[in-house]
Amino acid sequence: MKKQKARRLVIDASVARAAGETNHPISKACRDTLSEILTACHKMVTTKAILAEWEKHRSRFSIKWQASMVAKKKFFRVDDPQNDSLRKIIDSLELNDKEIAAIQKDIHLIEATIATDKTIISCDQALRDILAKAYQNLELLKELLYVNPTKESDEVMEWLRKGAIKEKRWMLSSEIEVKK
């Protein structure tokens, strides 16, 4: 069997927070996603901002998972993914103040995603919806995959097992096509 290429995944702290040890469907979906990432060949993208967010929001399960990822050397450190052109464009988008604030709050995730394998795993569906709305004016987002483990969790597990390759249904552009 062919060895899969490790994908560098940006994992939002919303997944770390939700990945508890209960049988609640959201908790289970996030826990299963993290467990699959640990056993698969994938790596977690880290920046100072991502790690700080994880420190603040992680569950007991996520603490153990993170320690296992460190032990297996499955962190991919990005020192300064700040993208000034992205920030400038976001400020000029035709979005309301609440939408702009939501993007700015998580801009570090988007920047890290763009700087690596263009894949983010997050439970923040509101941010995904805003990015899908802004996508047409942001060339940098055209190839971005935004995977919510609480939606279609079985498909997410299978996608991770198969190498987390680009899949059209999780691209921001697919949101535009579905809503037309």
Backbone as a printed PyTorch tensor [residue, N CA C, xyz], in Angstrom:
tensor([[[  0.8430,  -1.1890,   0.0000],
         [  0.0000,   0.0000,   0.0000],
         [  0.8810,   1.2420,   0.0000]],

        [[  0.5150,   2.2110,  -0.8180],
         [  1.2880,   3.4410,  -0.9500],
         [  1.1890,   4.2820,   0.3200]],

        [[  2.3200,   4.7760,   0.7840],
         [  2.3460,   5.6320,   1.9760],
         [  1.7710,   7.0040,   1.6260]],

        [[  0.8650,   7.4920,   2.4660],
         [  0.2330,   8.7800,   2.2300],
         [  1.1740,   9.9130,   2.6070]],

        [[  1.0210,  11.0050,   1.8960],
         [  1.7550,  12.2160,   2.2230],
         [  1.0800,  12.8750,   3.4300]],

        [[  1.8820,  13.3010,   4.3800],
         [  1.3360,  13.9900,   5.5530],
         [  0.7910,  15.3420,   5.1420]],

        [[ -0.4250,  15.6200,   5.5190],
         [ -1.0300,  16.9270,   5.2650],
         [ -0.8570,  17.7790,   6.5240]],

        [[ -0.6030,  19.0530,   6.3050],
         [ -0.4670,  20.0030,   7.4110],
         [ -1.8260,  20.6720,   7.6020]],

        [[ -2.4640,  20.3820,   8.7280],
         [ -3.8280,  20.8230,   8.9990],
         [ -3.8550,  21.8910,  10.0840]],

        [[ -4.5690,  22.9740,   9.8140],
         [ -4.8150,  23.9830,  10.8380],
         [ -6.0610,  23.5210,  11.5920]],

        [[ -5.9200,  23.3520,  12.8970],
         [ -7.0320,  22.8560,  13.7110],
         [ -7.4240,  23.9450,  14.6990]],

        [[ -8.6200,  24.4470,  14.5190],
         [ -9.1410,  25.5300,  15.3550],
         [ -9.3600,  25.0340,  16.7860]],

        [[ -9.2110,  25.9330,  17.7280],
         [ -9.4380,  25.6080,  19.1440],
         [-10.8910,  25.2260,  19.4070]],

        [[-11.7980,  25.5620,  18.4930],
         [-13.1930,  25.1360,  18.6640],
         [-13.2880,  23.6100,  18.6650]],

        [[-12.4120,  22.9500,  17.9210],
         [-12.3670,  21.4890,  17.9020],
         [-11.7790,  20.9830,  19.2270]],

        [[-10.7220,  21.6330,  19.6860],
         [-10.0920,  21.2490,  20.9570],
         [-11.0650,  21.3800,  22.1230]],

        [[-11.8430,  22.4470,  22.1150],
         [-12.8040,  22.6920,  23.1860],
         [-13.9360,  21.6670,  23.1550]],

        [[-14.4210,  21.3560,  21.9630],
         [-15.5760,  20.4600,  21.8320],
         [-15.2090,  18.9960,  22.0300]],

        [[-13.9420,  18.6400,  21.8550],
         [-13.5070,  17.2400,  21.9250],
         [-13.4250,  16.7740,  23.3720]],

        [[-14.5630,  16.6300,  23.9710],
         [-14.6090,  16.1660,  25.3480],
         [-14.7050,  14.6520,  25.4140]],

        [[-14.9570,  14.1480,  26.5910],
         [-14.9990,  12.7010,  26.7870],
         [-16.4180,  12.1870,  26.9540]],

        [[-17.3990,  12.9800,  26.5460],
         [-18.8030,  12.5570,  26.6390],
         [-19.2260,  11.8860,  25.3350]],

        [[-20.4410,  11.3580,  25.3310],
         [-20.9860,  10.7310,  24.1300],
         [-21.8180,  11.6990,  23.3010]],

        [[-21.8080,  12.9700,  23.6580],
         [-22.5260,  13.9630,  22.8670],
         [-22.0010,  13.9160,  21.4300]],

        [[-22.8750,  13.9950,  20.4350],
         [-22.4320,  13.8740,  19.0350],
         [-21.3370,  14.8630,  18.6140]],

        [[-21.4000,  16.0910,  19.0820],
         [-20.3720,  17.0790,  18.7170],
         [-19.0530,  16.7220,  19.3800]],

        [[-19.1060,  16.3710,  20.6470],
         [-17.9060,  15.9740,  21.3760],
         [-17.2660,  14.7530,  20.7200]],

        [[-18.0750,  13.7680,  20.4050],
         [-17.5720,  12.5420,  19.7820],
         [-16.9690,  12.8230,  18.4110]],

        [[-17.6330,  13.6290,  17.6020],
         [-17.1290,  13.9400,  16.2580],
         [-15.7700,  14.6270,  16.3310]],

        [[-15.6150,  15.5770,  17.2420],
         [-14.3360,  16.2800,  17.3880],
         [-13.2590,  15.3640,  17.9610]],

        [[-13.6210,  14.5680,  18.9370],
         [-12.6720,  13.6140,  19.5320],
         [-12.2120,  12.6000,  18.4830]],

        [[-13.1570,  12.0760,  17.7090],
         [-12.8080,  11.1130,  16.6580],
         [-11.9080,  11.7420,  15.6000]],

        [[-12.1840,  12.9840,  15.2640],
         [-11.3570,  13.6890,  14.2770],
         [ -9.9290,  13.8270,  14.7750]],

        [[ -9.7740,  14.2820,  16.0060],
         [ -8.4210,  14.4230,  16.5550],
         [ -7.7230,  13.0660,  16.6500]],

        [[ -8.4570,  12.0420,  17.0540],
         [ -7.8670,  10.7030,  17.1680],
         [ -7.4040,  10.2010,  15.8060]],

        [[ -8.1930,  10.4520,  14.7890],
         [ -7.8150,  10.0220,  13.4280],
         [ -6.5770,  10.7750,  12.9460]],

        [[ -6.4920,  12.0540,  13.2540],
         [ -5.3090,  12.8460,  12.8770],
         [ -4.0790,  12.2810,  13.5770]],

        [[ -4.2220,  11.8940,  14.8220],
         [ -3.1050,  11.3310,  15.5780],
         [ -2.6160,  10.0190,  14.9680]],

        [[ -3.5400,   9.1590,  14.5680],
         [ -3.1340,   7.8580,  14.0320],
         [ -2.7440,   7.9270,  12.5600]],

        [[ -3.2650,   8.8940,  11.8340],
         [ -2.9050,   9.0610,  10.4210],
         [ -1.5550,   9.7790,  10.3370]],

        [[ -1.1560,  10.0710,   9.1580],
         [  0.1680,  10.6800,   8.9590],
         [  0.1460,  12.2090,   9.0640]],

        [[ -1.0010,  12.8060,   9.3270],
         [ -1.1490,  14.2590,   9.2710],
         [ -0.4740,  14.9830,  10.4400]],

        [[ -0.2010,  16.2730,  10.2110],
         [  0.4220,  17.1180,  11.2240],
         [ -0.4890,  18.2950,  11.5380]],

        [[ -0.3350,  18.8170,  12.7400],
         [ -1.0730,  20.0160,  13.1480],
         [ -0.1760,  21.2210,  12.9380]],

        [[ -0.7100,  22.2190,  12.2460],
         [  0.0060,  23.4770,  12.0610],
         [ -0.0870,  24.2650,  13.3550]],

        [[  1.0480,  24.7730,  13.8100],
         [  1.0500,  25.5860,  15.0220],
         [  1.7090,  26.9330,  14.7520]],

        [[  1.1460,  27.9230,  15.3860],
         [  1.7200,  29.2710,  15.4490],
         [  1.5790,  29.7000,  16.9020]],

        [[  2.1840,  30.8070,  17.2540],
         [  2.0150,  31.3080,  18.6290],
         [  0.5410,  31.5480,  18.9380]],

        [[ -0.1790,  32.1490,  17.9910],
         [ -1.5820,  32.4770,  18.2170],
         [ -2.4480,  31.2190,  18.3260]],

        [[ -2.1970,  30.2310,  17.4920],
         [ -2.9770,  28.9870,  17.5490],
         [ -2.7310,  28.2790,  18.8750]],

        [[ -1.4750,  28.1820,  19.2760],
         [ -1.1690,  27.5150,  20.5510],
         [ -1.7770,  28.2580,  21.7370]],

        [[ -1.7550,  29.5890,  21.6960],
         [ -2.3600,  30.3740,  22.7790],
         [ -3.8540,  30.1150,  22.8620]],

        [[ -4.5160,  30.0310,  21.7170],
         [ -5.9430,  29.7480,  21.6860],
         [ -6.2370,  28.3480,  22.2280]],

        [[ -5.4140,  27.3880,  21.8560],
         [ -5.5750,  26.0290,  22.3580],
         [ -5.3920,  25.9870,  23.8690]],

        [[ -4.3890,  26.7040,  24.3770],
         [ -4.1510,  26.7310,  25.8350],
         [ -5.3900,  27.2070,  26.5810]],

        [[ -6.0730,  28.1550,  26.0050],
         [ -7.2350,  28.7570,  26.6490],
         [ -8.4910,  27.8740,  26.5640]],

        [[ -8.6320,  27.1150,  25.4830],
         [ -9.9100,  26.4450,  25.2170],
         [ -9.8960,  24.9210,  25.2130]],

        [[ -8.7600,  24.2950,  25.3760],
         [ -8.7010,  22.8420,  25.1980],
         [ -9.3630,  22.0760,  26.3470]],

        [[ -9.8680,  20.9060,  25.9960],
         [-10.4860,  20.0020,  26.9660],
         [ -9.4280,  19.0630,  27.5360]],

        [[ -9.8190,  18.2530,  28.5070],
         [ -8.8720,  17.2650,  29.0450],
         [ -8.4080,  16.3000,  27.9500]],

        [[ -9.3500,  15.8730,  27.1200],
         [ -8.9820,  14.9880,  26.0180],
         [ -7.9680,  15.6700,  25.0980]],

        [[ -8.2100,  16.9370,  24.7730],
         [ -7.3220,  17.6830,  23.8650],
         [ -5.9250,  17.8740,  24.4550]],

        [[ -5.8450,  18.0070,  25.7660],
         [ -4.5360,  18.1260,  26.4200],
         [ -3.7260,  16.8570,  26.1870]],

        [[ -4.3640,  15.6920,  26.4040],
         [ -3.6860,  14.4030,  26.1820],
         [ -3.3270,  14.2320,  24.7010]],

        [[ -4.2600,  14.5980,  23.8270],
         [ -4.0350,  14.4770,  22.3900],
         [ -2.8450,  15.3350,  21.9610]],

        [[ -2.8140,  16.5570,  22.4490],
         [ -1.7280,  17.4750,  22.0960],
         [ -0.3770,  16.9190,  22.5680]],

        [[ -0.3360,  16.3640,  23.7510],
         [  0.9010,  15.7750,  24.2640],
         [  1.3450,  14.6050,  23.3850]],

        [[  0.4010,  13.8020,  22.9260],
         [  0.7280,  12.6890,  22.0280],
         [  1.2470,  13.1920,  20.6820]],

        [[  0.6480,  14.2610,  20.1820],
         [  1.1020,  14.8410,  18.9130],
         [  2.5410,  15.3520,  19.0470]],

        [[  2.8410,  15.9960,  20.1710],
         [  4.2030,  16.4900,  20.4190],
         [  5.1640,  15.3050,  20.4840]],

        [[  4.7860,  14.2610,  21.2120],
         [  5.6500,  13.0880,  21.3570],
         [  5.9450,  12.4240,  20.0110]],

        [[  4.9770,  12.4600,  19.1120],
         [  5.1520,  11.8580,  17.7910],
         [  5.7440,  12.8340,  16.7660]],

        [[  6.1010,  14.0270,  17.2450],
         [  6.6670,  15.0720,  16.3730],
         [  5.7340,  15.3830,  15.1970]],

        [[  4.4640,  15.5680,  15.5200],
         [  3.4520,  15.8130,  14.5010],
         [  2.9340,  17.2570,  14.5240]],

        [[  3.7940,  18.1650,  14.9830],
         [  3.4830,  19.5890,  14.9250],
         [  4.3170,  20.1940,  13.8080]],

        [[  3.7000,  21.0730,  13.0350],
         [  4.4170,  21.7920,  11.9960],
         [  4.3640,  23.2650,  12.3580]],

        [[  5.4810,  23.7960,  12.7630],
         [  5.5680,  25.1760,  13.2670],
         [  5.6980,  26.1720,  12.1080]],

        [[  4.8370,  27.1830,  12.1220],
         [  4.9200,  28.2960,  11.1810],
         [  5.2080,  29.5410,  12.0210]],

        [[  6.3600,  30.1570,  11.7870],
         [  6.7750,  31.2600,  12.6490],
         [  5.9610,  32.5390,  12.4830]],

        [[  5.7970,  33.0280,  11.2870],
         [  5.0630,  34.2790,  11.1090],
         [  4.2630,  34.2460,   9.8120]],

        [[  3.0590,  33.6740,   9.8780],
         [  2.2690,  33.5690,   8.6590],
         [  1.4730,  34.8310,   8.3120]],

        [[  1.6930,  35.9230,   9.0540],
         [  0.8920,  37.1250,   8.8180],
         [  0.9450,  37.5220,   7.3530]],

        [[ -0.2240,  37.8170,   6.7980],
         [ -0.3640,  38.1410,   5.3890],
         [ -0.9890,  39.5360,   5.2870]],

        [[ -0.1380,  40.5400,   5.0980],
         [ -0.6110,  41.9280,   5.0880],
         [ -1.5790,  42.2130,   3.9480]],

        [[ -1.3590,  41.5950,   2.7870],
         [ -2.2740,  41.8430,   1.6670],
         [ -3.6600,  41.2630,   1.9750]],

        [[ -3.7130,  40.1150,   2.6160],
         [ -4.9930,  39.5420,   3.0230],
         [ -5.7080,  40.4710,   4.0000]],

        [[ -4.9810,  40.9560,   4.9870],
         [ -5.5870,  41.8530,   5.9810],
         [ -6.1300,  43.1310,   5.3360]],

        [[ -5.4090,  43.6540,   4.3840],
         [ -5.8450,  44.8750,   3.6900],
         [ -7.1160,  44.6070,   2.8830]],

        [[ -7.1600,  43.4810,   2.2020],
         [ -8.3360,  43.1370,   1.4040],
         [ -9.5500,  42.9240,   2.3020]],

        [[ -9.3670,  42.2520,   3.4240],
         [-10.4850,  41.9950,   4.3350],
         [-11.1130,  43.2950,   4.8110]],

        [[-10.2720,  44.2740,   5.0950],
         [-10.7950,  45.5640,   5.5430],
         [-11.6330,  46.2550,   4.4680]],

        [[-11.4260,  45.9050,   3.2060],
         [-12.1530,  46.5740,   2.1140],
         [-13.3440,  45.7560,   1.5970]],

        [[-13.6050,  44.5990,   2.1620],
         [-14.7040,  43.7530,   1.6930],
         [-16.0610,  44.3630,   2.0290]],

        [[-17.0340,  44.0080,   1.2360],
         [-18.3930,  44.4830,   1.4710],
         [-19.1090,  43.5390,   2.4340]],

        [[-18.6340,  43.5620,   3.6650],
         [-19.2280,  42.7670,   4.7320],
         [-19.6350,  43.7160,   5.8500]],

        [[-20.5620,  43.2730,   6.6880],
         [-20.9390,  44.1380,   7.8010],
         [-19.8660,  44.0780,   8.8970]],

        [[-19.9710,  44.9700,   9.8590],
         [-18.9470,  45.0760,  10.9060],
         [-18.7950,  43.7770,  11.7010]],

        [[-19.9050,  43.1020,  11.9700],
         [-19.8620,  41.8450,  12.7210],
         [-19.0940,  40.7770,  11.9340]],

        [[-19.3140,  40.7120,  10.6290],
         [-18.6240,  39.7310,   9.7890],
         [-17.1240,  40.0250,   9.7030]],

        [[-16.7910,  41.2970,   9.5350],
         [-15.3700,  41.6930,   9.4810],
         [-14.6980,  41.3380,  10.8170]],

        [[-15.3740,  41.6250,  11.9300],
         [-14.8120,  41.3240,  13.2520],
         [-14.5930,  39.8160,  13.4200]],

        [[-15.5120,  39.0080,  12.9170],
         [-15.3690,  37.5480,  13.0190],
         [-14.1480,  37.0690,  12.2360]],

        [[-13.9420,  37.6100,  11.0610],
         [-12.7700,  37.2370,  10.2640],
         [-11.4950,  37.7010,  10.9670]],

        [[-11.4990,  38.9320,  11.4510],
         [-10.2990,  39.4690,  12.1050],
         [ -9.9500,  38.6860,  13.3760]],

        [[-10.9620,  38.2040,  14.0910],
         [-10.7240,  37.4160,  15.3070],
         [ -9.9430,  36.1400,  14.9930]],

        [[-10.2420,  35.5480,  13.8550],
         [ -9.6020,  34.2840,  13.4860],
         [ -8.6720,  34.4010,  12.2780]],

        [[ -8.2170,  35.6040,  11.9910],
         [ -7.3400,  35.8180,  10.8360],
         [ -6.0770,  34.9650,  10.9260]],

        [[ -5.5970,  34.7310,  12.1470],
         [ -4.3840,  33.9200,  12.3060],
         [ -4.5840,  32.4950,  11.7890]],

        [[ -5.7930,  31.9720,  11.9090],
         [ -6.0870,  30.6330,  11.3790],
         [ -6.0530,  30.6440,   9.8490]],

        [[ -6.6500,  31.6560,   9.2780],
         [ -6.7030,  31.7740,   7.8130],
         [ -5.2920,  31.9550,   7.2550]],

        [[ -4.4980,  32.7980,   7.9070],
         [ -3.1210,  33.0290,   7.4520],
         [ -2.2800,  31.7530,   7.5260]],

        [[ -2.4170,  31.0070,   8.6090],
         [ -1.6700,  29.7530,   8.7530],
         [ -2.1370,  28.7370,   7.7120]],

        [[ -3.4170,  28.7400,   7.4140],
         [ -3.9730,  27.8320,   6.4080],
         [ -3.4100,  28.1480,   5.0270]],

        [[ -3.3820,  29.4150,   4.6820],
         [ -2.8480,  29.8440,   3.3930],
         [ -1.3570,  29.5220,   3.2880]],

        [[ -0.6330,  29.6570,   4.3930],
         [  0.8210,  29.4310,   4.4010],
         [  1.1970,  27.9510,   4.3420]],

        [[  0.2350,  27.0530,   4.5520],
         [  0.5810,  25.6290,   4.5690],
         [ -0.2150,  24.8820,   3.4900]],

        [[ -0.9840,  23.8820,   3.8760],
         [ -1.6740,  23.0410,   2.8970],
         [ -3.1160,  23.4510,   2.6270]],

        [[ -3.4670,  24.6650,   3.0120],
         [ -4.7660,  25.2630,   2.7030],
         [ -5.9610,  24.4590,   3.2220]],

        [[ -5.7890,  23.8660,   4.4090],
         [ -6.8660,  23.0840,   5.0060],
         [ -7.0380,  23.4640,   6.4650]],

        [[ -8.2620,  23.8430,   6.8020],
         [ -8.5950,  24.1940,   8.1850],
         [ -9.7050,  23.2620,   8.6680]],

        [[ -9.5760,  22.8180,   9.9040],
         [-10.6130,  22.0060,  10.5350],
         [-11.1520,  22.8340,  11.6950]],

        [[-12.4400,  23.1350,  11.6220],
         [-13.0470,  24.0330,  12.6020],
         [-14.5280,  23.7290,  12.7620]],

        [[-15.0340,  23.9410,  13.9730],
         [-16.4700,  23.8110,  14.2370],
         [-17.2020,  25.1350,  14.0140]],

        [[-16.4680,  26.1760,  13.7180],
         [-17.0440,  27.5190,  13.5790],
         [-17.7080,  27.6600,  12.2050]],

        [[-18.9550,  27.2100,  12.1220],
         [-19.6930,  27.2640,  10.8550],
         [-19.9950,  28.7030,  10.4520]],

        [[-20.1700,  29.5920,  11.4250],
         [-20.4420,  30.9970,  11.1070],
         [-19.2640,  31.6080,  10.3450]],

        [[-18.0320,  31.3230,  10.7910],
         [-16.8570,  31.8350,  10.0890],
         [-16.7900,  31.2540,   8.6790]],

        [[-17.0760,  29.9720,   8.5430],
         [-17.0560,  29.3560,   7.2170],
         [-18.0470,  30.0480,   6.2860]],

        [[-19.2280,  30.3340,   6.7970],
         [-20.2580,  30.9930,   5.9890],
         [-19.8120,  32.3970,   5.5610]],

        [[-19.1610,  33.1140,   6.4640],
         [-18.6620,  34.4590,   6.1360],
         [-17.5520,  34.3610,   5.0910]],

        [[-16.6420,  33.4260,   5.2670],
         [-15.5570,  33.2570,   4.2960],
         [-16.0960,  32.8350,   2.9340]],

        [[-17.1220,  31.9990,   2.9290],
         [-17.7390,  31.6000,   1.6630],
         [-18.3650,  32.8140,   0.9740]],

        [[-18.9390,  33.6900,   1.7610],
         [-19.5310,  34.9190,   1.2220],
         [-18.4380,  35.8390,   0.6580]],

        [[-17.3030,  35.9020,   1.3270],
         [-16.2050,  36.7900,   0.9240],
         [-15.3050,  36.1690,  -0.1390]],

        [[-15.4430,  34.8880,  -0.3360],
         [-14.5120,  34.1290,  -1.1810],
         [-14.3480,  34.7050,  -2.5860]],

        [[-15.4230,  35.1770,  -3.1960],
         [-15.3400,  35.6740,  -4.5760],
         [-14.3990,  36.8610,  -4.7170]],

        [[-14.2150,  37.6170,  -3.6470],
         [-13.3380,  38.7880,  -3.6930],
         [-11.9570,  38.5120,  -3.1060]],

        [[-11.7150,  37.2880,  -2.7030],
         [-10.4370,  36.9420,  -2.0850],
         [ -9.7910,  35.7680,  -2.8300]],

        [[ -8.9580,  36.0780,  -3.7690],
         [ -8.2570,  35.0640,  -4.5530],
         [ -7.5130,  34.0830,  -3.6480]],

        [[ -7.0030,  34.5800,  -2.5160],
         [ -6.2390,  33.7450,  -1.5920],
         [ -7.0640,  32.6030,  -0.9870]],

        [[ -8.3930,  32.7310,  -1.0130],
         [ -9.2480,  31.7150,  -0.4010],
         [ -9.7610,  30.6740,  -1.3920]],

        [[ -9.4740,  30.8510,  -2.6500],
         [-10.0660,  30.0030,  -3.6900],
         [ -9.7550,  28.5180,  -3.5110]],

        [[ -8.5960,  28.1780,  -3.0040],
         [ -8.2080,  26.7680,  -2.8500],
         [ -8.3740,  26.2600,  -1.4240]],

        [[ -8.9160,  27.0810,  -0.5380],
         [ -9.0060,  26.7290,   0.8720],
         [-10.0880,  25.6820,   1.1420]],

        [[ -9.7260,  24.6470,   1.8830],
         [-10.6900,  23.6510,   2.3510],
         [-11.0410,  23.9940,   3.7950]],

        [[-12.3190,  24.0040,   4.0880],
         [-12.7980,  24.3270,   5.4250],
         [-13.6840,  23.1680,   5.8550]],

        [[-13.1680,  22.3240,   6.7170],
         [-13.8420,  21.0890,   7.1040],
         [-14.3750,  21.2300,   8.5280]],

        [[-15.6730,  21.0140,   8.6680],
         [-16.3120,  21.0480,   9.9760],
         [-16.5560,  19.6030,  10.4050]],

        [[-15.8350,  19.1170,  11.4300],
         [-15.9730,  17.7090,  11.8240],
         [-17.3420,  17.3540,  12.3890]],

        [[-18.1380,  18.3410,  12.7550],
         [-19.4620,  18.0550,  13.3020],
         [-20.5010,  17.8880,  12.1960]],

        [[-20.1270,  18.1810,  10.9730],
         [-20.9780,  17.9620,   9.8020],
         [-20.4100,  16.7660,   9.0640]],

        [[-21.2100,  15.8110,   8.7510],
         [-20.7570,  14.6370,   7.9800],
         [-19.5330,  13.9850,   8.6200]],

        [[-19.6080,  13.6940,   9.9130],
         [-18.4250,  13.2100,  10.6290],
         [-17.8610,  11.9140,  10.0630]],

        [[-18.7080,  10.9950,   9.5950],
         [-18.1920,   9.7600,   9.0030],
         [-17.3810,  10.0430,   7.7440]],

        [[-17.8550,  10.9860,   6.9420],
         [-17.1440,  11.3640,   5.7240],
         [-15.8240,  12.0470,   6.0500]],

        [[-15.7860,  12.8200,   7.1210],
         [-14.5490,  13.4810,   7.5450],
         [-13.5190,  12.4290,   7.9550]],

        [[-13.9600,  11.4120,   8.6950],
         [-13.0350,  10.3410,   9.1060],
         [-12.4510,   9.6380,   7.8830]],

        [[-13.2970,   9.3180,   6.9360],
         [-12.8450,   8.6390,   5.7210],
         [-11.8870,   9.5340,   4.9190]],

        [[-12.2030,  10.8120,   4.8420],
         [-11.3560,  11.7870,   4.1420],
         [ -9.9730,  11.8460,   4.7840]],

        [[ -9.9210,  11.8710,   6.1070],
         [ -8.6330,  11.8860,   6.8100],
         [ -7.8500,  10.5950,   6.5430]],

        [[ -8.5440,   9.4570,   6.5700],
         [ -7.8830,   8.1730,   6.3180],
         [ -7.3020,   8.0940,   4.9070]],

        [[ -7.9840,   8.7200,   3.9670],
         [ -7.5530,   8.6630,   2.5690],
         [ -6.5120,   9.7290,   2.2210]],

        [[ -6.0580,  10.4970,   3.2090],
         [ -4.9840,  11.4490,   2.9610],
         [ -5.3830,  12.9090,   3.0180]],

        [[ -6.6300,  13.2100,   3.3280],
         [ -7.1080,  14.5960,   3.4530],
         [ -6.7920,  15.4220,   2.2130]],

        [[ -6.9990,  14.8040,   1.0620],
         [ -6.7260,  15.5020,  -0.1910],
         [ -7.8440,  16.5000,  -0.4960]],

        [[ -7.5470,  17.3840,  -1.4470],
         [ -8.5260,  18.4090,  -1.8070],
         [ -9.8080,  17.7500,  -2.2820]],

        [[-10.9020,  18.1350,  -1.6540],
         [-12.2000,  17.6070,  -2.0360],
         [-13.1470,  18.7840,  -2.2190]],

        [[-13.7350,  18.8570,  -3.3780],
         [-14.5290,  20.0150,  -3.7740],
         [-15.6250,  20.3820,  -2.7670]],

        [[-16.2550,  19.3970,  -2.1610],
         [-17.3800,  19.7180,  -1.2740],
         [-16.9750,  20.5310,  -0.0440]],

        [[-15.6760,  20.5050,   0.3260],
         [-15.2350,  21.2780,   1.4780],
         [-14.5050,  22.5550,   1.0900]],

        [[-14.4880,  22.8670,  -0.1880],
         [-13.8840,  24.1270,  -0.6300],
         [-14.9160,  25.2410,  -0.4590]],

        [[-14.4480,  26.4240,  -0.1520],
         [-15.3730,  27.5480,   0.0300],
         [-16.1840,  27.8020,  -1.2250]],

        [[-15.6190,  27.5530,  -2.3880],
         [-16.3340,  27.7790,  -3.6400],
         [-17.5540,  26.8820,  -3.7650]],

        [[-17.5700,  25.7270,  -3.1050],
         [-18.7190,  24.8270,  -3.1890],
         [-19.9450,  25.4410,  -2.5210]],

        [[-19.7310,  26.2830,  -1.5120],
         [-20.8460,  26.9680,  -0.8600],
         [-21.5680,  27.8680,  -1.8450]],

        [[-20.8120,  28.5670,  -2.6810],
         [-21.4060,  29.4820,  -3.6530],
         [-22.2450,  28.6880,  -4.6560]],

        [[-21.7110,  27.5780,  -5.1540],
         [-22.4110,  26.7760,  -6.1380],
         [-23.6820,  26.1920,  -5.5650]],

        [[-23.6690,  25.7520,  -4.3120],
         [-24.8420,  25.1550,  -3.6780],
         [-25.9450,  26.1910,  -3.4960]],

        [[-25.5770,  27.4170,  -3.1600],
         [-26.5760,  28.4550,  -2.8630],
         [-27.1570,  29.1110,  -4.1130]],

        [[-26.5580,  28.8680,  -5.2880],
         [-27.0680,  29.4960,  -6.5290],
         [-28.4160,  28.9490,  -6.8970]]])
